[in-house]
Amino acid sequence: MSEPWVYIKDLSEYVGKEVTIKGWLYNKRSSGKIHFLQLRDGTGTVQGVMVKQEVTEEDFQTVKNLWIEASLEVSGIVRADERAPSGFEITVTTLTVIDNPSEEYPIGKKEHGIDFLLDHRHLWLRSSRQHAILTIRERVIWSAREFLHTEGYLLVDSPILTGSIGEGASGLFELDYFEDKAYLAQTGQLYAEAAAAAFGKVYTFGPTFRAEKSKTRRHLTEFWMLEPEVAFYDHEDNMKLQEDLVCYIVSQVLLHCRKELELLERDTAMLERIVPPFYHISYDEAMNILHKLGSSTPYGDDFGGEDETLITNEFDKPVFVECYPKKVKAFYMKEHPDNPDLVLCDDLLAPEGYGEIIGGSQREDDYDKLLARIREEKLPEESYNWYLDLRRYGTFVHSGFGIGIERTVAWICGLNHIREAIPWPRTIYRITP
């Protein structure tokens, strides 16, 4: 009977038993009559110890000619070893080469420039750092959806091709659509509003696109966004939902991804602080903070990345900045009842200089005011007839927000640049691989 094929993550169940693992050679070193093989299979890494006198001469010599990333089938006895990073090692009995690369793996131990690594992103993903980041990304997404599902939210998929502008014409990718024009979706929000009128509590999740020619460490042209929309939630309800969601995501990453955070050398003490309540300041208060800190951003402008960094460095937890001027925010945001120049909105800024991870608002539910804003922004009115129907037929108070997955991952992981927070980053200079 052949040894069972097991994954490295499950080795604890097979101590003292002989097993087979299938994976890749991550690294190797030799010490005379012993080969030390670092093996990975996607679920973890383990050291395989091959002693010359315990294997065939052919297998021992084969290892000498293996390149890094050779794909292998390795059988051996599982041993518990507290000194090993995984807590286990395998005493190798047999080794079968599935494929040995014909040349040296291009990503070595030496330092590589970021452009080289991005050009080889399809290979860079195999590194332990990228493995840790994308494992945390998966946990962030899973936790967000788990939280919303538990709270009774329905996932409603929104289209990627749309005829309606969500966040302003300057950031649109336009394309020919048979005899018409279409755009890559900037947001799923408008469709989520329609679904909220049917189901009450919904969310959309998918890729979104912005054609802004930005080169900052916080911007991608394609990114993933999760967008809840809730019937009968006002501005205050909306912020409470954001706070609860972010706290749950961070708590789940801390619970399930400690080893990944440790590999990234993330200061988890900063993440342990992410519990309610978050801070709240108004746009005016934020402006006062900025001006005291030397910012020259004039009142009435939106905040840039440097402004957000200045603000968040003043707080040890996320901070809501509320009620921005209407002129710098999207047409669908609810006019402030006490000041028509403002809207009932919020940006949630992550601490440690990371800035905005969520943008949300109460939506304008008044038909006439919404139509006036569409005209004021010179948007194609006919494209929004369906959206205006939501106010014609049973209008209601409702609110929602979008949380950027990559920005959230970058903050939780402590990354210097957002491009590592997505498997295949798209920027104004990069569309490959």
VMD Tcl script that draws the C-alpha trace (Angstrom):
set ca {
  {0.00 0.00 0.00}
  {1.45 3.36 -1.00}
  {1.97 6.15 1.49}
  {-0.93 8.65 1.74}
  {-0.56 11.91 -0.15}
  {-0.98 14.68 2.43}
  {-0.68 18.44 2.53}
  {2.03 20.06 4.61}
  {-0.54 21.87 6.75}
  {-1.85 18.47 7.90}
  {1.49 16.89 8.88}
  {0.66 17.11 12.59}
  {-1.81 14.26 12.06}
  {0.89 11.92 10.72}
  {3.76 12.09 13.22}
  {5.72 8.85 13.12}
  {4.03 7.76 9.89}
  {5.32 7.65 6.35}
  {3.61 10.03 3.95}
  {3.99 11.51 0.49}
  {3.91 15.22 -0.25}
  {3.77 16.83 -3.68}
  {5.20 20.28 -4.14}
  {8.17 22.39 -5.12}
  {11.77 22.79 -4.00}
  {11.88 26.17 -2.28}
  {15.53 26.00 -1.26}
  {18.26 23.46 -0.55}
  {21.62 23.10 1.13}
  {23.95 20.19 1.57}
  {26.32 19.16 4.34}
  {28.44 16.28 3.13}
  {26.22 13.24 3.33}
  {22.99 15.09 4.13}
  {20.69 17.21 1.91}
  {18.34 19.68 3.58}
  {15.39 20.35 1.28}
  {12.95 23.18 1.89}
  {9.70 21.99 0.37}
  {6.47 23.90 -0.20}
  {3.09 22.82 -1.50}
  {1.00 25.98 -1.21}
  {-0.36 25.09 2.24}
  {2.97 25.45 4.04}
  {6.66 24.66 4.02}
  {8.60 21.83 5.63}
  {12.18 20.68 5.73}
  {12.98 17.32 4.19}
  {16.16 15.71 5.52}
  {17.78 13.27 3.10}
  {20.57 11.16 4.63}
  {22.78 9.47 2.01}
  {22.96 6.09 3.72}
  {19.14 5.95 4.09}
  {18.20 6.51 0.42}
  {19.31 5.13 -2.92}
  {22.46 6.52 -4.46}
  {20.39 7.59 -7.46}
  {17.98 9.69 -5.36}
  {20.85 11.29 -3.45}
  {22.69 12.25 -6.62}
  {19.48 13.50 -8.26}
  {19.09 16.20 -5.61}
  {22.48 17.67 -6.48}
  {21.19 18.57 -9.95}
  {17.86 20.05 -8.92}
  {17.08 23.68 -9.62}
  {14.98 25.77 -7.24}
  {11.24 25.33 -8.00}
  {11.67 21.80 -9.29}
  {8.35 20.00 -8.80}
  {8.72 16.87 -6.68}
  {6.99 13.95 -5.07}
  {8.70 13.22 -1.75}
  {7.98 10.36 0.63}
  {9.26 10.13 4.16}
  {8.54 9.78 7.86}
  {7.06 12.76 9.68}
  {9.01 13.85 12.77}
  {8.03 16.44 15.34}
  {10.81 19.04 15.73}
  {10.35 22.15 17.85}
  {13.34 23.78 16.16}
  {11.71 23.60 12.73}
  {9.65 26.65 11.69}
  {6.68 24.42 10.88}
  {7.17 22.28 14.00}
  {7.81 19.20 11.86}
  {10.29 17.77 9.39}
  {10.33 14.80 7.06}
  {13.04 12.15 6.99}
  {13.11 11.46 3.26}
  {12.95 7.85 2.05}
  {12.27 8.34 -1.67}
  {12.14 11.25 -4.09}
  {10.61 11.46 -7.56}
  {11.25 14.40 -9.87}
  {8.09 15.49 -11.66}
  {9.88 18.29 -13.49}
  {13.26 19.96 -13.10}
  {13.51 23.44 -14.68}
  {15.88 23.75 -17.60}
  {17.46 26.88 -16.18}
  {17.97 28.77 -12.94}
  {14.95 30.37 -11.30}
  {15.11 34.12 -12.09}
  {14.18 35.32 -8.58}
  {17.12 34.52 -6.34}
  {18.27 35.43 -2.85}
  {19.83 38.68 -4.03}
  {17.93 41.95 -3.95}
  {15.76 42.70 -6.98}
  {14.27 46.03 -8.03}
  {10.51 46.45 -7.81}
  {10.11 46.69 -11.59}
  {11.91 43.36 -12.02}
  {9.69 41.75 -9.39}
  {6.53 43.15 -10.96}
  {7.63 41.98 -14.40}
  {7.96 38.54 -12.81}
  {4.84 38.83 -10.66}
  {3.67 35.42 -11.88}
  {6.77 33.96 -10.18}
  {7.07 36.47 -7.32}
  {3.80 35.14 -5.91}
  {5.71 32.02 -4.83}
  {7.78 33.92 -2.27}
  {6.99 33.59 1.42}
  {6.22 37.30 1.78}
  {3.73 37.37 -1.07}
  {2.21 34.12 0.17}
  {1.64 35.75 3.57}
  {0.11 38.91 2.10}
  {-2.31 37.07 -0.16}
  {-3.26 34.68 2.65}
  {-4.22 37.72 4.73}
  {-6.07 39.21 1.74}
  {-8.16 36.04 1.47}
  {-8.93 36.23 5.19}
  {-9.96 39.89 4.90}
  {-12.40 39.06 2.09}
  {-13.71 35.92 3.78}
  {-14.23 37.74 7.09}
  {-16.05 40.67 5.48}
  {-18.44 38.37 3.65}
  {-18.88 36.15 6.69}
  {-19.79 39.17 8.82}
  {-22.33 40.45 6.32}
  {-23.82 37.01 5.70}
  {-24.26 36.48 9.44}
  {-25.96 39.88 9.70}
  {-28.47 38.93 7.00}
  {-27.00 40.67 3.95}
  {-27.58 39.26 0.48}
  {-24.81 39.28 -2.12}
  {-26.13 40.87 -5.33}
  {-23.68 40.90 -8.23}
  {-23.45 44.19 -10.10}
  {-22.37 44.59 -13.75}
  {-18.82 45.48 -14.73}
  {-20.05 47.02 -18.00}
  {-22.36 49.96 -17.32}
  {-23.87 52.97 -19.04}
  {-24.11 54.99 -15.82}
  {-21.29 57.06 -14.35}
  {-20.85 56.38 -10.64}
  {-17.99 58.57 -9.44}
  {-17.35 61.29 -12.02}
  {-16.51 61.32 -15.71}
  {-12.80 62.13 -15.25}
  {-12.01 58.66 -13.95}
  {-13.86 56.56 -16.52}
  {-12.60 53.82 -18.79}
  {-14.79 54.23 -21.87}
  {-15.23 51.54 -24.52}
  {-17.33 50.83 -27.57}
  {-20.35 48.66 -26.85}
  {-21.80 47.59 -30.18}
  {-23.66 50.73 -31.35}
  {-23.37 52.47 -27.98}
  {-20.85 53.61 -25.37}
  {-20.17 51.75 -22.15}
  {-17.86 52.19 -19.16}
  {-15.99 49.89 -16.82}
  {-17.77 50.14 -13.49}
  {-16.35 52.57 -10.96}
  {-18.67 51.19 -8.29}
  {-21.50 48.72 -7.80}
  {-23.33 51.15 -5.55}
  {-26.08 52.40 -7.86}
  {-27.16 48.81 -8.51}
  {-26.88 47.98 -4.82}
  {-29.37 50.78 -4.12}
  {-31.87 49.14 -6.45}
  {-31.29 45.77 -4.78}
  {-31.69 47.29 -1.30}
  {-35.22 48.33 -2.26}
  {-35.93 44.66 -3.00}
  {-34.04 42.89 -0.22}
  {-33.36 45.52 2.46}
  {-29.76 44.56 3.30}
  {-27.42 43.79 0.39}
  {-23.85 44.10 -0.75}
  {-21.90 43.91 -3.99}
  {-18.35 42.64 -4.34}
  {-16.12 42.75 -7.36}
  {-13.48 44.62 -9.36}
  {-13.87 48.34 -9.96}
  {-11.96 50.63 -12.29}
  {-10.66 54.20 -12.11}
  {-8.82 55.88 -14.98}
  {-7.14 58.44 -12.75}
  {-3.54 59.04 -13.77}
  {-2.31 58.71 -10.21}
  {1.14 57.43 -9.29}
  {0.73 57.34 -5.50}
  {1.30 54.30 -3.30}
  {-2.47 54.20 -2.61}
  {-3.85 53.98 -6.13}
  {-4.53 51.21 -8.64}
  {-6.50 51.42 -11.86}
  {-8.25 48.13 -11.04}
  {-9.13 47.24 -7.47}
  {-11.68 45.22 -5.54}
  {-14.41 46.79 -3.49}
  {-17.08 45.45 -1.17}
  {-20.14 47.71 -0.98}
  {-23.01 47.21 1.49}
  {-26.27 49.13 0.99}
  {-28.99 49.18 3.65}
  {-32.61 50.32 3.50}
  {-33.69 52.66 6.31}
  {-30.14 53.22 7.57}
  {-29.16 56.83 8.08}
  {-25.71 58.40 8.29}
  {-25.15 57.33 11.90}
  {-26.30 53.75 11.29}
  {-23.97 53.60 8.31}
  {-20.89 54.53 10.32}
  {-21.76 52.01 13.04}
  {-21.89 49.27 10.40}
  {-18.50 50.33 9.04}
  {-16.98 50.27 12.51}
  {-18.37 46.82 13.30}
  {-17.21 45.41 9.96}
  {-13.63 46.73 10.26}
  {-13.31 45.51 13.85}
  {-14.49 42.05 12.83}
  {-12.09 41.85 9.89}
  {-9.09 42.85 12.02}
  {-10.06 40.46 14.84}
  {-10.29 37.55 12.40}
  {-6.91 38.33 10.82}
  {-5.37 38.43 14.29}
  {-7.05 35.12 15.13}
  {-6.16 33.20 11.97}
  {-3.08 34.87 10.46}
  {-0.60 35.35 13.31}
  {2.24 33.53 11.55}
  {1.71 35.59 8.36}
  {1.74 38.85 10.33}
  {4.90 37.70 12.11}
  {6.60 36.91 8.80}
  {5.70 40.42 7.59}
  {7.11 41.82 10.87}
  {3.81 43.60 11.47}
  {3.42 45.29 14.85}
  {0.27 43.52 15.98}
  {-0.03 45.77 19.04}
  {-1.30 48.44 16.64}
  {-3.97 46.07 15.34}
  {-5.02 44.97 18.83}
  {-6.24 48.54 19.37}
  {-8.84 48.26 16.63}
  {-11.92 48.01 18.83}
  {-14.95 50.31 19.16}
  {-15.40 53.18 19.42}
  {-13.53 54.84 16.57}
  {-12.84 58.56 16.55}
  {-15.19 61.02 14.83}
  {-14.28 64.47 13.55}
  {-16.03 66.81 11.15}
  {-14.54 68.05 7.90}
  {-14.07 71.44 9.56}
  {-12.22 69.88 12.49}
  {-10.03 67.92 10.09}
  {-9.18 71.14 8.25}
  {-8.22 72.82 11.51}
  {-5.90 69.90 12.33}
  {-4.29 70.12 8.90}
  {-3.70 73.85 9.08}
  {-2.19 73.56 12.55}
  {0.18 70.93 11.16}
  {1.23 73.18 8.31}
  {-0.90 71.90 5.42}
  {-1.73 74.46 2.73}
  {-4.86 72.65 1.50}
  {-7.57 75.31 1.25}
  {-10.94 74.92 2.94}
  {-13.43 73.39 0.54}
  {-10.97 71.05 -1.17}
  {-10.93 67.30 -0.81}
  {-8.04 65.72 1.08}
  {-5.04 64.23 -0.69}
  {-2.91 61.35 0.53}
  {-0.51 63.62 2.42}
  {-3.42 65.29 4.21}
  {-4.85 61.94 5.25}
  {-1.44 60.86 6.54}
  {-1.18 63.99 8.67}
  {-4.65 63.44 10.12}
  {-4.24 59.74 10.88}
  {-0.89 60.25 12.57}
  {-2.83 62.18 15.22}
  {-4.93 59.12 16.14}
  {-4.16 55.59 17.32}
  {-7.33 54.08 15.85}
  {-9.37 54.67 12.70}
  {-11.05 58.05 12.47}
  {-14.26 59.05 10.69}
  {-14.12 62.39 8.90}
  {-17.74 63.47 8.42}
  {-19.76 65.86 6.29}
  {-17.59 67.10 3.45}
  {-18.51 70.02 1.17}
  {-21.04 68.97 -1.45}
  {-18.91 70.25 -4.31}
  {-16.11 67.70 -3.74}
  {-18.35 64.66 -3.31}
  {-20.47 62.49 -5.60}
  {-23.89 63.59 -6.85}
  {-25.82 60.86 -5.01}
  {-24.91 61.94 -1.45}
  {-27.64 63.27 0.85}
  {-27.68 67.02 1.42}
  {-27.01 67.95 5.04}
  {-30.31 69.05 6.64}
  {-28.65 71.96 8.49}
  {-26.22 73.12 5.81}
  {-27.01 72.70 2.09}
  {-23.33 73.17 1.23}
  {-22.43 69.90 2.98}
  {-23.44 66.27 2.51}
  {-24.05 63.44 5.00}
  {-20.99 61.39 4.23}
  {-17.90 59.95 5.84}
  {-14.42 58.78 4.97}
  {-12.94 56.23 7.35}
  {-9.20 56.79 7.64}
  {-6.93 53.99 8.87}
  {-4.21 54.94 11.38}
  {-0.43 54.89 10.94}
  {-0.66 57.12 7.89}
  {-2.66 54.72 5.71}
  {-5.60 57.02 5.11}
  {-8.96 56.28 3.50}
  {-10.11 52.67 3.42}
  {-13.87 53.40 3.32}
  {-16.02 56.03 1.68}
  {-19.70 56.10 2.58}
  {-22.78 58.27 2.72}
  {-26.47 58.51 3.26}
  {-27.95 58.62 -0.22}
  {-30.08 61.44 -1.58}
  {-33.63 60.08 -1.46}
  {-35.36 63.26 -2.66}
  {-36.17 62.97 -6.38}
  {-35.97 66.69 -7.18}
  {-32.69 67.22 -5.33}
  {-31.11 64.19 -6.97}
  {-32.20 65.30 -10.43}
  {-30.84 68.78 -9.74}
  {-27.47 67.31 -8.76}
  {-27.33 65.15 -11.90}
  {-27.97 68.26 -14.00}
  {-25.52 70.33 -11.99}
  {-22.79 67.74 -12.66}
  {-23.78 67.70 -16.36}
  {-24.25 63.95 -16.30}
  {-26.23 62.28 -19.12}
  {-29.72 62.43 -17.65}
  {-31.12 59.62 -19.81}
  {-28.56 57.20 -18.36}
  {-30.02 57.74 -14.90}
  {-33.71 57.31 -15.62}
  {-33.62 53.88 -14.01}
  {-31.75 55.29 -10.99}
  {-34.30 58.08 -10.62}
  {-37.04 55.43 -10.68}
  {-35.80 54.38 -7.27}
  {-36.98 57.78 -6.01}
  {-40.16 57.83 -8.12}
  {-41.48 54.55 -6.79}
  {-41.29 54.23 -3.02}
  {-38.33 56.37 -2.01}
  {-36.79 55.69 1.37}
  {-33.85 56.65 3.60}
  {-30.88 54.45 2.78}
  {-27.11 54.44 3.18}
  {-24.06 52.51 2.15}
  {-20.32 52.51 1.67}
  {-17.45 50.94 -0.20}
  {-14.46 49.35 1.51}
  {-11.36 49.02 -0.65}
  {-9.89 45.54 -0.21}
  {-6.35 46.47 -1.26}
  {-6.14 49.52 0.98}
  {-7.45 47.50 3.89}
  {-4.95 44.72 3.25}
  {-2.09 47.21 2.87}
  {-2.94 48.74 6.24}
  {-3.40 45.45 8.10}
  {-0.17 44.02 6.63}
  {1.78 47.25 7.11}
  {2.75 47.47 3.43}
  {4.56 50.44 1.94}
  {2.68 50.20 -1.36}
  {-0.75 48.95 -2.37}
  {0.60 47.03 -5.37}
  {1.59 44.08 -3.14}
  {-1.97 43.79 -1.81}
  {-3.42 42.39 -5.05}
  {-2.22 39.36 -7.05}
  {-1.99 41.19 -10.39}
  {-1.58 44.97 -9.87}
  {-2.77 47.31 -12.59}
  {-1.36 50.83 -12.65}
  {-1.09 53.54 -15.28}
  {2.21 51.99 -16.38}
  {1.44 48.30 -15.96}
  {-0.97 45.84 -17.51}
  {1.28 42.76 -17.56}
  {1.70 40.02 -16.60}
}
mol new
graphics top color blue
foreach p $ca { graphics top sphere $p radius 0.5 }
foreach p [lrange $ca 0 end-1] q [lrange $ca 1 end] { graphics top cylinder $p $q radius 0.2 }
display resetview
